[in-house]
Amino acid sequence: MDPPQEPLGPIPVALSTSSVYPLGPDHAFAVAKDLGYDGVEVMVTGNSLSRDGDQLHALVQRFGIPVTAIHAPTLLLTQQVWGGAWTKIQRSALLAHELGCDVVVVHPPFRWQGKYASGFEEGVRRANETYGVKIAVENMYRWRTSGNGREMYLPHWDPVPMDYEYVTWDFSHAAIGRVNSLEAVQALGERLTHVHLTDGNDSGTDEHLPPGRGTQPVAETLQFLAASGFTGGVAAEVSTRRYRKVPGELERVLGETLEFARTHLQRPAADQD
């Protein structure tokens, strides 16, 4: 008879620093602590604090919550951070090691990054082995211009058919890409490593709405993850700029986001500690 399996613990829910951008990581840590998030995902940007391991470690010590993932500066607005494309991944991996986490979120290459793109899949595999982290490639989307879609990412914006060992799934990006997140997550299986909790509409705009306010099957996808033994992490990545004009609104929205996550990420009774 096989020994009984250890019950799975709760799925951790972190707050991405992008949810308070352009405010700094220190503000994200404070909000995460006050609201009861399990940790913080740090998006590396032009803000020097987001790139400084010593200062980030001091925030971990001060607020008593860990960094759960590093988001490499592979966005369009962070192209000038940390130089070349592979340098961005290398330095993000080293920062993750320094802070005690093992997930590094990266976007696929832009179309104009031809040489980087041509060796991206193999390069990501080598980086996983070299740095001992999980380089989790994020789903993106076609850019829309005048109603038409333009392929702006190589080798592809959709990680499902690609040969990536680790994947990050973002619901807002899925909405623009007209992808059903539940079906995609089911297809990814154990390759799914990390989730950006948000929502969106088929509007052509990367809205990053609070979960439940768009058209993606967010609740159903989280419920599937909880029931299927998902052992990765979730990070709330919600745009809050529109809520900052009223005192307390940012905290209310991010608090509701955490409540949404905890509600739909409940493990089946037999799987809980």
TIPA-149679 format. One record per residue (C-alpha): x, y, z; chain. Coordinates in Angstrom, 3 decimals, padded with zeros to 6 digits. Example, Ala and Ser with C-alpha at 12.3 -4.5 7.8 and 13.67 -1.06 7.14 Angstrom:
! residues 2
[r [012.300,-004.500,007.800],A]
[r [013.670,-001.060,007.140],A]
! end
This chain:
! residues 273
[r [000.000,000.000,000.000],A]
[r [001.324,003.422,-000.933],A]
[r [001.906,005.794,001.992],A]
[r [-000.671,008.582,002.303],A]
[r [000.273,011.762,000.467],A]
[r [000.955,014.925,002.399],A]
[r [-001.970,017.360,002.116],A]
[r [-001.343,020.402,-000.039],A]
[r [-001.089,023.752,001.690],A]
[r [-002.859,026.904,000.567],A]
[r [-001.782,028.585,-002.660],A]
[r [000.143,031.756,-001.734],A]
[r [-001.191,035.071,-003.020],A]
[r [001.318,037.894,-003.413],A]
[r [000.940,041.525,-004.429],A]
[r [002.868,042.702,-007.468],A]
[r [004.649,046.017,-007.060],A]
[r [003.124,046.940,-010.431],A]
[r [-000.237,047.194,-008.638],A]
[r [000.917,050.404,-006.945],A]
[r [003.176,051.705,-009.762],A]
[r [004.522,054.380,-010.081],A]
[r [004.735,054.280,-006.294],A]
[r [007.746,052.270,-005.187],A]
[r [008.235,048.762,-003.809],A]
[r [008.231,050.107,-000.256],A]
[r [004.620,051.190,-000.735],A]
[r [003.720,047.770,-002.161],A]
[r [005.217,046.021,000.863],A]
[r [003.270,048.267,003.232],A]
[r [-000.027,047.657,001.421],A]
[r [000.618,043.912,001.164],A]
[r [001.333,043.689,004.887],A]
[r [-001.706,045.740,005.876],A]
[r [-004.091,043.719,003.691],A]
[r [-002.708,040.277,004.547],A]
[r [-001.027,039.233,001.301],A]
[r [001.447,036.361,001.552],A]
[r [004.302,038.160,-000.183],A]
[r [005.361,040.579,-002.900],A]
[r [006.321,040.104,-006.537],A]
[r [008.913,042.719,-007.474],A]
[r [008.773,044.146,-010.978],A]
[r [012.193,045.511,-011.872],A]
[r [011.811,049.046,-013.253],A]
[r [013.697,052.316,-013.426],A]
[r [013.060,052.727,-009.691],A]
[r [016.440,052.014,-008.095],A]
[r [014.844,050.314,-005.084],A]
[r [013.334,047.628,-007.337],A]
[r [016.861,046.641,-008.423],A]
[r [018.647,046.770,-005.073],A]
[r [018.835,043.427,-003.292],A]
[r [020.013,044.900,000.002],A]
[r [017.179,047.421,000.180],A]
[r [014.593,044.845,-000.855],A]
[r [015.910,042.452,001.783],A]
[r [015.529,045.239,004.339],A]
[r [011.864,045.572,003.309],A]
[r [011.400,041.814,003.702],A]
[r [012.815,042.053,007.221],A]
[r [010.837,045.167,008.094],A]
[r [007.432,043.899,006.954],A]
[r [007.920,040.191,007.579],A]
[r [006.704,039.010,004.179],A]
[r [008.842,037.438,001.432],A]
[r [009.547,038.276,-002.172],A]
[r [007.871,035.450,-004.091],A]
[r [008.951,036.311,-007.650],A]
[r [011.027,038.747,-009.671],A]
[r [009.563,040.214,-012.850],A]
[r [012.463,040.860,-015.221],A]
[r [012.590,044.274,-016.956],A]
[r [011.447,042.894,-020.316],A]
[r [008.563,045.337,-020.835],A]
[r [008.639,048.060,-023.465],A]
[r [008.921,050.734,-020.757],A]
[r [011.898,048.988,-019.106],A]
[r [014.026,048.371,-022.191],A]
[r [016.748,050.678,-020.857],A]
[r [017.014,048.864,-017.507],A]
[r [019.973,046.490,-017.092],A]
[r [021.159,046.618,-020.686],A]
[r [020.902,043.664,-023.065],A]
[r [018.119,041.100,-023.103],A]
[r [020.059,038.160,-021.648],A]
[r [021.678,040.457,-019.084],A]
[r [018.189,041.362,-017.860],A]
[r [017.409,037.683,-017.290],A]
[r [020.771,036.981,-015.668],A]
[r [020.527,039.882,-013.233],A]
[r [016.897,039.079,-012.437],A]
[r [017.869,035.485,-011.646],A]
[r [020.691,036.652,-009.386],A]
[r [018.322,039.060,-007.626],A]
[r [015.850,036.209,-007.106],A]
[r [018.605,034.102,-005.537],A]
[r [019.614,036.983,-003.311],A]
[r [016.044,037.346,-002.049],A]
[r [015.354,033.635,-001.636],A]
[r [012.797,033.086,-004.399],A]
[r [013.046,030.926,-007.505],A]
[r [010.547,032.371,-010.015],A]
[r [011.580,034.925,-012.640],A]
[r [008.811,036.208,-014.909],A]
[r [009.860,037.224,-018.426],A]
[r [008.039,038.422,-021.523],A]
[r [008.850,036.844,-024.893],A]
[r [011.144,038.884,-027.160],A]
[r [009.852,041.769,-029.230],A]
[r [009.832,041.262,-032.965],A]
[r [012.770,043.630,-033.469],A]
[r [014.952,041.579,-031.092],A]
[r [015.726,039.100,-033.860],A]
[r [018.922,037.488,-032.584],A]
[r [017.597,037.239,-029.024],A]
[r [014.313,035.803,-030.307],A]
[r [015.936,033.168,-032.526],A]
[r [017.630,031.523,-029.558],A]
[r [015.030,032.330,-026.922],A]
[r [013.599,028.880,-026.191],A]
[r [017.009,027.244,-025.885],A]
[r [018.397,030.227,-023.993],A]
[r [015.614,030.030,-021.423],A]
[r [016.316,026.316,-020.911],A]
[r [020.003,027.040,-020.348],A]
[r [019.190,029.885,-017.958],A]
[r [016.976,027.586,-015.888],A]
[r [019.867,025.168,-015.509],A]
[r [022.602,027.763,-015.052],A]
[r [020.902,029.905,-012.431],A]
[r [018.726,027.293,-010.734],A]
[r [015.549,029.330,-011.116],A]
[r [012.285,028.946,-012.988],A]
[r [012.246,031.349,-015.928],A]
[r [008.474,031.520,-016.395],A]
[r [007.584,032.974,-019.801],A]
[r [004.409,035.052,-019.736],A]
[r [001.561,034.939,-022.241],A]
[r [001.214,038.116,-024.282],A]
[r [-001.038,039.107,-027.227],A]
[r [-001.215,040.601,-030.697],A]
[r [-000.974,044.377,-030.755],A]
[r [-004.056,045.857,-032.381],A]
[r [-003.922,048.764,-034.813],A]
[r [-007.022,049.937,-036.702],A]
[r [-008.781,046.714,-035.822],A]
[r [-005.987,044.480,-037.097],A]
[r [-003.637,042.358,-035.030],A]
[r [000.132,042.721,-035.402],A]
[r [002.525,040.004,-034.328],A]
[r [004.920,041.891,-032.051],A]
[r [006.406,038.984,-030.105],A]
[r [008.689,036.170,-031.196],A]
[r [008.791,033.241,-031.346],A]
[r [005.105,033.636,-030.361],A]
[r [002.908,035.581,-027.959],A]
[r [001.136,032.401,-026.780],A]
[r [003.296,030.084,-024.625],A]
[r [000.886,027.130,-024.792],A]
[r [002.304,025.591,-028.001],A]
[r [005.883,026.592,-027.187],A]
[r [008.554,024.438,-025.570],A]
[r [008.851,026.327,-022.277],A]
[r [009.332,024.367,-019.086],A]
[r [007.776,027.121,-016.952],A]
[r [004.977,029.548,-017.824],A]
[r [003.295,032.572,-016.232],A]
[r [-000.370,033.138,-017.106],A]
[r [-001.913,036.632,-017.152],A]
[r [-005.700,037.021,-017.481],A]
[r [-005.593,040.572,-018.861],A]
[r [-003.230,039.520,-021.641],A]
[r [-005.471,036.541,-022.372],A]
[r [-008.448,038.874,-022.798],A]
[r [-006.640,040.928,-025.447],A]
[r [-005.434,037.736,-027.124],A]
[r [-009.000,036.371,-027.149],A]
[r [-007.849,033.258,-025.321],A]
[r [-009.972,031.321,-022.851],A]
[r [-007.782,031.187,-019.744],A]
[r [-009.366,028.069,-018.295],A]
[r [-008.712,026.094,-021.471],A]
[r [-005.162,027.443,-021.729],A]
[r [-004.335,026.634,-018.111],A]
[r [-005.703,023.134,-018.543],A]
[r [-003.545,022.699,-021.648],A]
[r [-000.426,023.955,-019.859],A]
[r [-000.746,021.399,-017.080],A]
[r [002.311,021.212,-014.830],A]
[r [004.176,023.784,-016.927],A]
[r [002.066,026.508,-015.309],A]
[r [004.279,027.945,-012.587],A]
[r [002.939,031.399,-011.801],A]
[r [-000.298,033.354,-012.277],A]
[r [-000.924,037.082,-012.597],A]
[r [-004.329,037.631,-011.034],A]
[r [-006.255,040.286,-012.919],A]
[r [-008.993,040.487,-015.565],A]
[r [-009.749,042.194,-018.854],A]
[r [-012.097,042.659,-021.780],A]
[r [-011.726,042.099,-025.502],A]
[r [-010.957,045.793,-025.945],A]
[r [-007.454,045.814,-027.380],A]
[r [-006.230,047.538,-024.204],A]
[r [-004.205,045.865,-021.465],A]
[r [-006.626,046.901,-018.724],A]
[r [-005.481,044.786,-015.761],A]
[r [-008.886,045.051,-014.118],A]
[r [-009.659,043.639,-010.688],A]
[r [-010.642,039.968,-011.034],A]
[r [-014.313,039.457,-011.774],A]
[r [-014.720,042.788,-013.579],A]
[r [-013.814,041.561,-017.043],A]
[r [-014.829,038.710,-019.309],A]
[r [-012.200,036.099,-018.458],A]
[r [-013.218,032.950,-016.517],A]
[r [-010.988,033.956,-013.619],A]
[r [-012.978,032.368,-010.788],A]
[r [-013.360,029.092,-012.680],A]
[r [-009.645,029.001,-013.501],A]
[r [-008.604,029.597,-009.899],A]
[r [-011.009,026.894,-008.750],A]
[r [-009.497,024.504,-011.279],A]
[r [-005.987,025.286,-010.027],A]
[r [-006.985,024.683,-006.423],A]
[r [-008.624,021.362,-007.268],A]
[r [-005.891,020.121,-009.614],A]
[r [-002.986,020.333,-007.176],A]
[r [-001.354,023.530,-008.439],A]
[r [001.770,024.187,-006.372],A]
[r [002.857,027.496,-007.881],A]
[r [002.059,031.017,-006.799],A]
[r [-000.388,033.780,-007.640],A]
[r [000.356,037.505,-007.712],A]
[r [-002.265,040.243,-007.949],A]
[r [-001.345,042.500,-010.863],A]
[r [-004.139,045.067,-010.957],A]
[r [-004.011,048.584,-012.371],A]
[r [-005.050,050.929,-009.555],A]
[r [-004.364,054.388,-011.005],A]
[r [-008.064,055.120,-011.451],A]
[r [-008.717,054.386,-007.771],A]
[r [-006.100,056.643,-006.208],A]
[r [-008.059,059.891,-006.320],A]
[r [-010.214,058.778,-003.401],A]
[r [-008.392,057.975,-000.137],A]
[r [-008.630,054.292,000.725],A]
[r [-009.889,053.159,-002.695],A]
[r [-006.600,051.537,-003.710],A]
[r [-006.581,049.513,-000.503],A]
[r [-010.247,048.590,-000.919],A]
[r [-009.736,047.282,-004.464],A]
[r [-006.609,045.322,-003.585],A]
[r [-008.314,043.968,-000.478],A]
[r [-011.233,042.756,-002.599],A]
[r [-008.743,041.207,-005.024],A]
[r [-007.160,039.230,-002.196],A]
[r [-010.576,038.135,-000.938],A]
[r [-011.495,036.997,-004.468],A]
[r [-008.293,034.977,-004.674],A]
[r [-008.679,033.337,-001.286],A]
[r [-012.315,032.467,-002.004],A]
[r [-011.639,030.753,-005.315],A]
[r [-008.288,029.198,-004.424],A]
[r [-009.709,027.162,-001.558],A]
[r [-008.425,023.606,-001.772],A]
[r [-010.970,020.780,-001.679],A]
[r [-011.447,019.727,001.944],A]
[r [-009.404,016.517,001.589],A]
[r [-006.381,018.459,000.276],A]
[r [-006.161,021.038,003.029],A]
[r [-003.873,020.844,006.040],A]
! end
